[in-house]
Amino acid sequence: MSSLAEVLAWKFNDAPGIRTREKKDGKMEIFDWPSNLGPKPTKAKIARWTAELEALPPPVDELATAVDALDVTEELKTVLKDVIKAL
């Protein structure tokens, strides 16, 4: 499950000035909310945003994808060199 801070960072594109903290009961709360973002979100809005965030597909690791492509390219080079030698 996503944390309150993660949900707010996602929804508000890491806007500065949003701060959360853990209450004595262990639940998280919005501690600081910039007025330029409008009214502080309700629990219902936060629950909806949390569901939206968790429904998204996992992010693509572009670096890992590039490394995988590079590995395949190197393997193909090796195979082609072996084929050329065999001819």
C-alpha positions in Angstrom: 0.0 0.0 0.0 1.2 3.5 -0.9 2.0 5.9 1.9 0.3 9.2 2.3 3.5 11.1 1.3 3.9 8.9 -1.8 0.3 9.6 -2.9 0.5 13.3 -2.3 3.9 13.5 -4.1 2.4 11.7 -7.1 -0.8 13.7 -7.2 0.9 17.1 -6.8 4.1 16.4 -8.7 6.3 16.7 -5.7 5.1 20.2 -4.9 7.1 22.0 -2.2 5.6 22.6 1.2 3.6 19.5 1.6 4.6 17.7 4.8 3.2 14.7 6.5 3.8 13.1 9.9 2.9 10.1 12.0 0.4 10.7 14.7 0.6 9.1 18.2 -1.9 6.4 17.0 0.5 5.5 14.2 -1.7 6.9 11.4 -0.3 9.5 9.0 -1.6 13.0 8.7 -1.0 16.1 6.5 1.1 18.4 8.8 1.7 21.3 6.4 -0.4 22.2 3.3 0.5 25.1 1.0 -2.4 27.4 0.4 -1.6 27.7 -3.3 -2.7 24.1 -3.8 -6.2 24.8 -2.7 -7.9 23.2 0.3 -6.3 20.4 2.2 -7.6 17.1 0.6 -10.2 15.1 2.4 -9.8 11.5 3.5 -12.1 10.4 0.7 -10.0 12.2 -2.0 -6.8 10.7 -0.6 -8.4 7.2 -0.6 -9.4 7.7 -4.3 -6.0 9.0 -5.3 -4.4 6.0 -3.4 -6.5 3.6 -5.4 -5.6 5.4 -8.7 -1.9 5.3 -7.9 -2.0 1.6 -6.9 -3.9 0.7 -10.1 -1.1 2.1 -12.3 1.2 -0.3 -14.0 4.7 -0.5 -12.4 7.1 2.1 -13.8 9.5 0.9 -16.5 13.1 0.8 -15.4 14.6 2.5 -18.5 18.2 1.8 -17.5 17.5 -1.9 -17.0 15.8 -2.0 -20.4 18.7 -0.3 -22.1 21.2 -2.7 -20.4 19.1 -5.7 -21.5 19.1 -4.4 -25.1 22.9 -3.9 -24.9 23.3 -7.5 -23.7 21.2 -8.8 -26.6 23.2 -6.8 -29.0 26.5 -8.2 -27.7 25.1 -11.7 -27.9 24.0 -11.2 -31.5 27.5 -9.9 -32.4 29.0 -13.0 -30.9 26.6 -15.2 -32.9 27.3 -13.4 -36.1 31.1 -13.6 -35.7 30.7 -17.4 -35.1 28.5 -17.7 -38.2 31.0 -15.8 -40.3 33.9 -17.9 -39.1 31.9 -21.0 -40.0 31.4 -19.9 -43.6 
